[in-house]
Amino acid sequence: MQNYFEYKEYMSCILSIETSTDVCSVAVSEDSQTIFSQEDHSGPNHSVTLGVFVDEALSFIDSHAIPLDAVAVSCGPGSYTGLRIGVSMAKGICYGLNIPLLSVPTLELLAVPVLLREMVKEEDALICPMLDARRMEVYAGIYTRGLKRVRPVQADIVDNETYRDYLDEHPVYFFGNGAAKCKETISHPNARFIDGIEPLAKYMQPLAERRYVEQKYEDTAYFVPFYLKDFVAKMPKKLL
């Protein structure tokens, strides 16, 4: 796993945006270090908060005379509305400044603090970042400690058998806001749970910089988030 983050440092400045959950966050990284970060954990207020944070970030960049090289955005899965707001903002900045757009998979982003802090102990362990998708459904992926995908990201309805094939062979670490509601359901002795892990812009730097160096840019005009499931509009309760 360690080799994934042992990557040569490059002189780049990247603005990162994360809006896939109720938390809204923005960060700026330069030369592989986070130099600016703002977070709002008060709820899904992204349509208001994100613009303020981005203005602050761009003002910080301008005041330090740093050329902005790219914008990275968490691309899903996650909140349909949140992802749309984040991607729209990222596209607007890229259009205005004529700089590349980078997309970072949200579940890989969730894994960054877990792997950097070496929370996964066993060499053969797998990791399963999860985002809440309501009721007993989660958006989840399964990866090695080197962030190699073992199973595609998908929506899972969680019961005690959902991940048994992996748990029978490996310790599996579950984390993210989807994992919290699965603790009582997944009772295998190989199941490990890590609390308090959120997808935050300040953790996006290693993934975004890797994509920037490898020139894995998105088409700014046509890029859309990875929603995973179609949006379903709810009828207001007063009309039911």
Salt bridges, closest charged atoms under 4 A:
GLU39 OE1 - HIS41 NE2 2.81
GLU39 OE2 - LYS202 NZ 3.30
GLU108 OE1 - ARG211 NH2 3.46
GLU122 OE2 - ARG192 NH2 3.19
GLU123 OE1 - ARG145 NH1 3.35
ASP124 OD2 - HIS170 ND1 3.95
ASP132 OD1 - LYS181 NZ 2.43
GLU137 OE1 - LYS229 NZ 2.78
ASP156 OD2 - ARG151 NH1 3.04
GLU161 OE1 - ARG164 NE 2.90
ASP168 OD1 - ARG164 NH1 3.81
ASP168 OD1 - HIS188 NE2 2.82
ASP195 OD1 - LYS183 NZ 2.85
GLU198 OE1 - HIS41 ND1 3.52
GLU214 OE2 - ARG210 NE 3.72
GLU214 OE1 - LYS216 NZ 3.18
